[in-house]
Structures are given as structure tokens and as C-alpha cells.
Amino acid sequence: MLQKNELIICLGSSCFARGNKQMVQIVRQFLEDHKLTHKVVFKGKHCFGNCENGPGIKINDRLYEHIDEDKILVILEKELLK
């Protein structure tokens, strides 16, 4: 059976206000562009509890903090296009 990657984006108010609202669209577009929608479970979580280090995402339990629009693409390529 195909092992799916799990990508969780923090949608707590702090991360959301600092850019994760835009990250949701970037991640969705990346998954579509690279035909990964069937290989990645993409969901939001209310808060990771690390607001001072946000915005944040988790990919397969690996936490990435202080992400922005440029960093997210590098992270997605590294983690999902292996």
C-alpha cells in the first residue's frame, strides 16, 4: 500500500496572520503542479503551541518554523520530491 506523506499547517491566529493563509494556497498549488495530491494528506491544525516561532508547518512529524513564501517551496521540494 502507498505510504502517504502528512503535511500539517498551523492555522492558529498568530501563524495565520503572519502568512500561513497564503501558504495554504502555495501548498495546494505545489501539490497540484507536481501531481502529489494523492500522495500527501494536507490538513490544518489550530495551533502547534510555538507561536513565537511561527508560521509553522509539519511534514511527517518534522517541524519547520519561521517559514515564508520562498522557504515553503524549498521545504516542499526537499521533503516531497525525493
C-alpha positions in Angstrom: 0.0 0.0 0.0 1.2 3.5 -0.8 2.6 5.4 2.2 1.2 8.9 2.2 3.2 11.9 3.5 1.4 14.0 6.1 1.6 17.8 5.8 0.0 19.8 8.6 -0.1 23.6 8.5 -0.6 25.7 11.6 -3.8 27.7 11.3 -3.7 29.3 14.8 -4.3 33.0 14.7 -0.7 34.1 15.1 0.6 31.8 12.2 -2.4 32.6 10.1 -1.9 36.4 10.5 1.8 36.0 9.7 1.4 34.3 6.4 0.0 30.8 6.7 -3.2 31.9 5.0 -1.1 32.4 1.8 0.9 29.2 2.5 -2.2 27.1 2.2 -2.7 28.3 -1.4 1.0 27.8 -2.2 1.0 24.2 -0.8 -2.2 23.4 -2.7 -0.8 24.7 -6.0 2.5 22.8 -5.4 0.7 19.6 -4.8 -1.4 20.0 -7.9 1.6 21.1 -10.1 3.6 18.1 -9.0 0.7 15.6 -9.1 1.1 14.9 -5.4 -2.5 15.3 -4.2 -2.9 11.5 -4.0 0.4 11.1 -2.1 0.0 13.8 0.6 -2.5 14.2 3.3 -2.7 18.0 3.7 -4.6 19.5 6.6 -4.6 22.3 9.1 -4.3 22.3 12.8 -5.5 25.0 15.2 -2.1 25.6 16.9 1.3 23.9 17.3 2.0 25.8 20.6 5.1 27.6 19.2 3.6 30.9 18.3 6.8 32.9 18.7 8.4 30.7 16.1 5.6 30.8 13.5 4.4 30.5 10.9 5.0 26.7 11.0 4.3 23.5 9.2 4.9 19.9 9.9 5.8 17.3 7.3 5.9 13.7 8.6 6.4 15.0 12.2 9.3 17.3 11.2 8.5 20.8 12.3 9.5 23.8 10.2 9.3 27.2 11.7 9.7 30.8 10.5 8.5 29.8 7.0 7.7 32.3 4.3 6.7 32.0 0.6 10.3 31.3 -0.5 11.2 28.8 2.2 8.0 26.8 1.8 8.8 25.9 -1.8 12.3 24.8 -0.8 10.9 22.7 2.0 8.3 21.1 -0.2 10.8 20.2 -2.8 13.2 18.7 -0.2 10.5 16.7 1.6 8.1 15.7 -1.2 10.2 15.4 -4.4 12.7 12.9 -3.0 
